[in-house]
Amino acid sequence: MGFKDFLGDENAKKILTNELKMKKSSGTYLFYGKKGVNIFEFAINFAKAINCPEVENDYCDECRVCKSIDKKIYADLKILDMEDKSVKVEQVREMIIEASNSSYEGGAKIFILNKVNKLNKESANALLKTIEEPVKNTYFILLTHNLNLLKTIISRSSLVEIKPLSYKKLEVTEEIYDFFDGNMEEILESKNIKEFNNNFEEELSYENIFDNLKNYIELKNNLKEDLKDIETKESEMKDMSTQKIKFKVNIIKCIIDYINKKRFLSELEIIIFAEKLALEIGKNREFLRDILYIFLLKKQKIEKNIKNLEKLLEIKESLNYNVNVGLVSYNFFKNF
């Protein structure tokens, strides 16, 4: 196992292999790509390739180092997800201090920052100072689906764009690929679920979206917590991931049904739908943005020409600021 067997953008794999051949003593990389592209997997595999003692400029996936990195328990691997509310500014500062310390394992220290675009200005400036003069044998891998971050961080990083694979490369039908809008992570998760083979065209009333949202959010949060627990059995994680993708499929079906029936709904029904959606999602702005984005994608495919598209995009993007989630949901569906 190595880069050649890893399912991902071939050009990105070639770039990373060339980087390894250059034998750099340290570095900062910015991996980016559209939502659903497996940039985190690329980061983990690159971390393995940097430290794997068995294979030069690649990774074996069999040694203690590779297995420890896979399990996120390698002493010189630090992962911070900036979307996780439990991550504090102090932890970012601690990571920066830790970067100047000696390696625990004797190899390279790897720091992976997921959703780096969510760093606040203070943390971003502190990170910038660190990557300007990186300590030997220290690598920062920054991950983002959105290049809206400090231009100086971008300029100090080696940019690696990771592109999505085609439906042929993923070995799924074009219909399944379109159903998930090319989201690689969800397509790969669904591939091994046998009952999905002929299940994508089945309809589901939009009124079922609330229960499915509730279950999806609950499972997603549970999975995030269980990832921190090395005692969690792999089979349990797999079962939870399977359930999560099933709820996501149902959510997409409900969205498609809403779009098809929206013209028959009264203004009151639309208001109730928007309020219930906001209530179910709660204060999770990022997740509401994702849901509204799916509504727009599916509407574009069904109706081809969307009226008020710029207005709808503006409303969706307003979730980046301190605005009322319920009001955003109401305005979006009022103009939808």
C-alpha positions in Angstrom: 0.0 0.0 0.0 1.2 3.5 -0.8 0.3 6.5 -2.9 -0.1 4.3 -6.0 -2.9 2.3 -4.3 -4.6 5.3 -2.6 -7.8 6.4 -4.3 -7.2 10.1 -5.0 -6.2 12.8 -7.4 -3.2 11.5 -9.4 -1.7 14.9 -10.0 -1.8 15.7 -6.3 -0.1 12.4 -5.5 2.6 13.2 -8.0 3.2 16.6 -6.5 3.6 15.1 -3.0 5.9 12.4 -4.2 8.1 15.0 -5.8 8.1 17.0 -2.6 9.3 13.9 -0.7 12.1 13.4 -3.2 13.4 16.9 -2.5 14.3 15.8 1.0 13.2 19.1 2.6 14.0 19.5 6.3 10.7 21.3 7.0 7.7 22.7 5.2 4.2 24.2 5.2 1.6 22.8 2.8 -1.9 24.0 2.1 -4.1 21.3 0.8 -7.3 22.6 -0.8 -10.2 21.3 -2.9 -14.0 21.5 -3.2 -16.1 20.2 -0.3 -16.2 16.4 -0.2 -12.7 15.9 -1.6 -10.6 13.7 0.6 -8.0 16.3 1.6 -7.7 14.9 5.2 -6.8 11.5 3.9 -4.2 13.1 1.7 -2.8 14.8 4.8 -2.6 11.6 6.8 -1.0 9.7 4.0 1.5 12.4 3.4 2.3 12.4 7.2 2.9 8.6 6.9 5.2 9.1 3.8 7.3 11.7 5.6 7.9 9.4 8.6 7.7 5.9 7.3 11.0 4.1 8.0 10.4 1.2 5.6 9.7 2.9 2.2 11.6 5.9 0.7 9.4 8.8 -0.6 6.2 6.7 0.1 4.6 4.8 3.0 4.2 1.0 3.6 1.0 1.2 5.7 2.2 -1.8 7.7 4.9 -0.5 10.1 4.3 0.8 13.6 4.7 4.4 12.5 2.2 4.1 9.6 -0.4 2.3 11.8 0.1 4.8 14.7 -0.5 7.8 12.3 -3.6 6.1 10.9 -4.9 5.7 14.4 -4.0 9.3 15.2 -1.9 8.1 18.2 1.6 8.9 16.8 3.4 11.0 19.4 4.7 13.5 16.8 1.3 14.0 15.1 -0.9 16.8 16.3 -4.4 17.4 14.7 -6.5 20.4 15.3 -10.0 20.8 13.7 -10.8 24.5 13.8 -14.5 23.7 13.3 -14.5 21.9 16.7 -15.8 24.4 19.3 -13.7 22.6 22.0 -10.5 23.9 20.2 -9.4 27.1 22.0 -7.0 29.8 20.9 -4.7 28.6 23.7 -4.4 25.2 22.0 -3.3 26.8 18.8 -0.6 28.7 20.8 0.4 25.5 22.6 0.8 23.8 19.2 3.0 26.6 18.0 5.2 26.3 21.1 5.3 22.5 20.7 6.6 23.0 17.2 9.9 24.3 18.6 10.4 21.3 20.9 12.3 18.2 20.1 10.7 15.2 18.4 9.3 12.4 20.7 9.8 9.7 18.1 13.0 10.9 16.6 11.5 11.7 13.2 9.5 14.6 11.8 6.8 16.5 13.7 3.5 16.8 11.8 0.9 19.4 12.6 -2.4 19.1 10.7 -4.8 22.0 10.9 -8.2 21.2 9.5 -10.6 24.0 8.4 -7.7 26.4 8.7 -9.8 29.2 7.2 -11.7 29.3 10.5 -8.6 30.5 12.4 -9.2 33.9 14.0 -6.9 36.8 13.1 -4.8 36.5 16.3 -4.2 32.8 15.8 -3.6 33.2 12.1 -0.9 35.8 12.7 0.8 33.6 15.4 0.8 30.7 12.9 2.2 32.9 10.2 5.3 33.8 12.4 5.9 30.1 13.0 5.7 29.0 9.3 7.9 31.9 8.2 10.8 30.3 10.1 9.9 26.6 10.6 12.0 24.5 12.9 13.9 21.7 11.3 11.9 18.4 10.9 8.6 20.2 11.4 5.8 20.1 8.9 2.5 22.0 8.9 -0.3 20.7 6.7 -3.1 23.2 6.5 -6.5 22.0 5.1 -9.3 24.0 3.7 -12.2 23.9 1.3 -12.2 27.7 1.2 -9.1 29.8 0.4 -10.6 32.8 2.3 -7.6 33.1 4.7 -4.6 35.4 5.2 -2.9 35.9 1.9 0.4 35.8 3.7 -0.3 32.3 4.9 -1.1 31.3 1.3 2.1 32.8 0.0 4.2 31.1 2.7 2.7 27.7 1.9 3.2 25.1 -0.9 -0.2 24.9 -2.4 -1.6 21.5 -3.4 -5.0 21.4 -5.1 -6.8 18.1 -4.7 -9.4 17.6 -7.4 -12.4 15.3 -7.2 -12.4 12.0 -9.1 -14.9 11.3 -11.9 -17.7 8.8 -11.4 -15.7 6.3 -13.6 -12.7 6.5 -11.3 -15.0 6.1 -8.3 -16.7 3.1 -10.0 -20.2 4.3 -9.5 -23.0 5.2 -11.9 -23.4 8.8 -13.1 -26.8 8.9 -11.3 -25.2 8.1 -7.9 -22.4 10.6 -8.6 -24.9 13.4 -9.4 -27.0 12.4 -6.4 -24.1 13.3 -4.1 -23.0 16.2 -6.3 -19.6 14.6 -6.7 -18.9 14.5 -2.9 -16.2 11.8 -2.8 -16.4 11.2 0.9 -20.2 10.4 0.8 -19.9 8.4 -2.5 -17.2 6.2 -1.0 -19.2 5.8 2.2 -22.3 4.7 0.3 -20.5 2.3 -2.1 -20.4 -0.5 0.4 -24.0 -0.3 1.5 -25.8 -2.9 -0.6 -29.3 -1.6 -0.1 -28.3 1.6 -1.8 -27.8 0.0 -5.2 -31.3 0.6 -6.3 -32.5 3.0 -3.6 -31.5 6.4 -4.9 -34.5 7.0 -7.1 -37.1 6.2 -4.4 -38.9 9.3 -3.2 -39.2 10.6 0.3 -41.6 13.4 1.5 -39.8 16.6 2.5 -41.7 16.5 5.8 -39.3 13.7 6.9 -36.3 16.0 6.7 -36.5 17.0 10.4 -36.2 13.6 11.9 -33.4 12.7 9.5 -31.6 15.9 10.3 -31.9 15.3 14.0 -30.5 11.7 13.7 -27.8 12.8 11.3 -26.5 15.6 13.5 -26.6 13.3 16.6 -24.6 10.6 14.9 -22.1 13.0 13.4 -21.5 14.5 16.9 -21.2 11.0 18.4 -18.7 10.0 15.7 -16.6 13.1 16.4 -16.4 12.1 20.1 -15.7 8.5 19.4 -12.8 9.4 17.1 -11.1 10.8 20.2 -11.6 7.4 22.0 -9.0 4.9 20.8 -11.1 2.1 22.6 -14.0 2.5 20.2 -14.3 -0.6 18.1 -13.8 -0.3 14.4 -17.0 -2.2 13.8 -19.0 0.3 15.9 -17.5 3.2 14.0 -18.4 1.5 10.7 -22.0 0.9 11.8 -22.3 4.5 12.9 -20.8 5.8 9.6 -23.3 3.6 7.7 -26.2 5.0 9.6 -25.0 8.5 9.1 -24.8 8.2 5.4 -28.3 6.6 5.3 -29.7 9.7 7.1 -27.8 12.0 4.6 -29.3 10.1 1.7 -32.7 10.7 3.2 -32.0 14.4 3.7 -31.1 14.8 0.1 -34.2 13.0 -1.0 -36.3 15.3 1.2 -34.6 18.3 -0.3 -35.4 17.1 -3.8 -39.0 16.5 -2.8 -39.3 20.0 -1.3 -38.0 21.6 -4.5 -40.5 19.6 -6.6 -43.4 20.5 -4.3 -42.5 24.1 -3.3 -44.8 25.8 -5.9 -47.8 24.1 -4.3 -46.9 25.2 -0.7 -48.6 28.2 0.9 -46.6 31.0 2.4 -47.4 29.8 5.9 -46.2 26.2 5.1 -42.9 27.7 3.8 -42.5 29.8 7.0 -43.2 26.7 9.2 -40.7 24.7 7.2 -38.0 27.3 7.5 -38.6 27.7 11.3 -38.5 24.0 11.9 -35.4 23.5 9.9 -33.5 26.3 11.8 -34.8 24.8 15.1 -33.5 21.3 14.3 -30.1 22.6 13.2 -29.8 24.9 16.1 -26.8 27.3 16.2 -24.6 25.2 13.9 -24.1 27.9 11.1 -21.7 25.7 9.2 -24.1 22.9 8.9 -27.0 25.2 7.9 -24.7 26.6 5.2 -24.1 23.1 3.9 -27.8 22.3 3.8 -28.7 25.5 2.0 -25.9 24.8 -0.5 -27.5 21.4 -1.2 -30.8 23.1 -1.7 -29.2 25.4 -4.3 -27.3 22.6 -6.1 -30.4 20.4 -6.4 -32.6 23.3 -7.4 -30.1 24.2 -10.2 -30.2 20.7 -11.5 -34.0 20.4 -11.4 -34.9 23.9 -12.6 -31.7 24.8 -14.6 -32.3 28.5 -14.2 -32.6 29.8 -10.6 -34.3 33.2 -10.0 -32.8 35.2 -7.2 -29.6 33.1 -7.3 -27.3 36.0 -6.2 -29.8 36.9 -3.5 -29.9 33.3 -2.2 -26.1 33.0 -2.2 -25.9 36.3 -0.3 -28.3 35.0 2.3 -26.3 31.7 2.6 -23.0 33.5 3.0 -24.5 35.8 5.7 -24.1 32.8 8.0 -20.4 33.7 8.2 -21.4 36.6 10.4 -23.2 37.0 13.7 -26.7 36.9 12.4 -29.9 35.1 13.6 -30.0 31.6 12.2 -33.8 31.5 12.2 -34.0 34.7 10.3 -31.5 33.5 7.7 -33.5 30.3 7.1 -36.7 32.3 6.8 -35.2 34.8 4.3 -33.6 32.0 2.3 -36.8 29.9 1.8 -38.9 33.1 1.3 -36.7 33.8 -1.8 -36.2 30.2 -2.8 
